[in-house]
Amino acid sequence: MPPPADIVKVAIEWPGAYPKLMEIDQKKPLSAIIKEVCDGWSLANHEYFALQHADSSNFYITEKNRNEIKNGTILRLTTSPAQNAQQLHERIQSSSMDAKLEALKDLASLSRDVTFAQEFINLDGISLLTQMVESGTERYQKLQKIMKPCFGDMLSFTLTAFVELMDHGIVSWDTFSVAFIKKIASFVNKSAIDVSILQRSLAILESMVLNSHDLYQKVAQEITIGQLIPHLQGTDQEIQTYTIAVINALFLKAPDERRQVGVESSVDILDCPLTEMANILAQKQLRSIILTHVIRAQRAINNEMAHQLYVLQVLTFNLLEDRMMTKMDPQDQAQRDIIFELRRIAFDAESEPNNSSGSMEKRKSMYTRDYKKLGFINHVNPAMDFTQTPPGMLALDNMLYFAKHHQDAYIRIVLENSSREDKHECPFGRSSIELTKMLCEILKVGELPSETCNDFHPMFFTHDRSFEEFFCICIQLLNKTWKEMRATSEDFNKVMQVVKEQVMRALTTKPSSLDQFKSKLQNLSYTEILKIRQSERMNQEDFQSRPILELKEKIQPEILELIKQQRLNRLVEGTCFRKLNCRRRQDKFWYCRLSPNHKVLHYGDLEESPQGEVPHDSLQDKLPVADIKAVVTGKDCPHMKEKGALKQNKEVLELAFSILYDSNCQLNFIAPDKHEYCIWTDGLNALLGKDMMSDLTQNDLDTLLSMEIKLRLLDLENIQIPDAPPPIPKEPSNYDFVYDCN
């Protein structure tokens, strides 16, 4: 007979004694179980003891997490978290440097456990650590020369413990003093500092900025771009990652007016007038330093660095949002002068006629004619073309940049289209406006960065005006594609679709420079796009004749069953998911997989991202499939209904799903990518007997159906299949031709 479900068999260790094999009844109070263990070793005062996992986590067993104990788990009897916190609170204040160092090392390790953290924080432990950071450094400053390694380790363990304790979200970040912020900033601003201290200090500053508006202002007054740049010029990629993360945090939390490019300034502090932040980044050559020392360094870029570069790329492009959403004021003379400048550069107008009434009419007529040649929709008042947002004034900015910095190409495009006598001229003005809007959509200008995306493009770090240069390349591509298609104004939308496909296909190759991007586009002519489309149509050919549709209907259930089995097999293999928190580099992972009999979901936390599959027996938790009540996605997920910028992010919403079970219980997921999201939502729906509705399923179904039908029709190659069966012929007048075998 199998043991009752509430009984788990474990081994319990105690220093200096042989481990005990024991059966734990999960229905008993935890205190009663600890008393029983203590009595077995004749230990008094059982309330001073607790059980913890004997693995590397060393997490305490509590009433909340005791259900995570599985058969075969090794536990350790140890001092209770309250006692341990009290002892460490006293030990870290020891006058002995060695004792203090050992205590801080233990504290840094134990602080990862939320149970211990709560007890230590209740003793006002956070305040003690901040006081040690503020005053302790001066106290031991004289010892640095003779005990520098000891001092560095002590400070490193102190900051590590602080970071781990704050990660639990028990204490508000708003409680810290200016002196503490100054001290942490001083570690970052020092030219020579221990790597571990620098890492923790950068992480603390980033968390302060992201979690408190008041602290953002205080940190911004202490940290300068000039002092952060040397950390980017080093060779430690982790330090570089933390440094870019701090810059991103300051950028992300800056008030809107701070992010805009303003007049030049020699001030080096991030808390300078808000309009100058982006300009200061340019002055300090941050982009070129990142390009040289990070992107083009002789080493692979890890996922976290790729994410931070992606965030910086998004935040940089988001500086364009204000211009993108600004309508042109037709009465604003300064804005109208930009349009006059476009006309002047293109047509090099001669000195204007005298201001007589006749010449005024002539001038208006000339302007109207020139604006028509420039390709504006509103020839009389082209300012009206820029009243739609997006792209607003950003389109006009791009046109002026192109006219001034690529003048020959600009004049060539305008003149060759304005001098055509046929209907195939490409309207430069209208094209520029629509192209700017399209590029903003491709680069998602104005959207918050995703917490899971690593999709940065190296080429955007090769130029200070990368978006404008991107536009200049694409407007020339549009003109070239227009001519290749021999398009007219009626084909405008078709041309834009082809250009979008050309740009998207070139971007997927991740060109390392704008020149390389340009070369990729040269190979993606309209003819090449047609070949690609034709090839894709042939691979996904949709036969529409009735016999083929009937054959599809017949074999579709078989294909869907095949897809279902593939999804379930992938769930059996399992996937590693990442737990999102406010400090992304402290990645915590968990793994989930389906049992081979498809009856139980096994899941559990991991110390690091696994290489390959994780065995079922190493995953602590189980969820019977029979207990699953529903699978919800996106905004319906419990963890997406919470407040915060992360939860409002569109891309994170698209990757979120939750399993609802029992009463008010859920298992929350954020898939690593869209493919895994489709695999898991399809697989879970299949387990529940529901339809698989993802885009991936539809694509797989179309592909497999097409392949299966082509295989079945191989013998009918070059034979026209009629839409209807052939008619039954009339009966013959006689049957004399029939041979009677009898």
Salt bridges, closest charged atoms under 4 A:
ASP6 OD2 - LYS27 NZ 3.42
GLU23 OE2 - LYS9 NZ 3.97
GLU36 OE1 - LYS28 NZ 3.34
ASP39 OD2 - LYS35 NZ 3.11
GLU47 OE1 - HIS46 ND1 3.66
GLU63 OE1 - ARG66 NH1 3.03
ASP106 OD2 - ARG91 NH2 3.08
GLU138 OE2 - LYS183 NZ 2.74
ASP167 OD2 - ARG583 NH1 2.67
GLU206 OE1 - ARG585 NH2 2.04
GLU222 OE2 - LYS182 NZ 2.85
ASP256 OD1 - ARG259 NH1 3.31
ASP268 OD1 - LYS284 NZ 3.70
ASP271 OD1 - ARG258 NH1 3.54
GLU304 OE1 - ARG584 NH1 2.37
GLU304 OE2 - ARG585 NH1 3.77
GLU341 OE2 - ARG344 NH2 2.80
GLU352 OE1 - ARG363 NH1 2.99
ASP370 OD2 - ARG343 NE 2.87
ASP397 OD2 - ARG323 NE 2.74
GLU416 OE2 - LYS483 NZ 3.22
ASP422 OD2 - ARG420 NH2 2.97
GLU451 OE1 - ARG584 NE 3.86
ASP455 OD2 - HIS457 NE2 4.00
ASP455 OD1 - LYS510 NZ 2.92
ASP464 OD1 - ARG287 NE 2.69
GLU468 OE2 - ARG465 NE 3.14
GLU469 OE1 - HIS406 NE2 3.19
GLU469 OE2 - HIS463 NE2 3.79
GLU484 OE2 - LYS480 NZ 3.02
GLU501 OE2 - ARG505 NE 3.11
GLU501 OE1 - ARG533 NH2 2.86
GLU536 OE2 - ARG505 NH2 2.96
ASP542 OD1 - LYS552 NZ 2.53
GLU550 OE2 - ARG546 NE 3.45
GLU573 OE1 - ARG570 NH1 3.49
ASP587 OD1 - ARG578 NH1 3.95
ASP605 OD1 - LYS579 NZ 2.85
GLU607 OE1 - ARG112 NH1 3.70
GLU613 OE1 - ARG593 NH2 3.34
GLU651 OE2 - LYS444 NZ 3.26
GLU676 OE2 - ARG570 NH2 2.36
ASP682 OD2 - ARG567 NE 3.06
ASP700 OD2 - ARG567 NH2 3.04
GLU708 OE2 - ARG712 NE 2.95
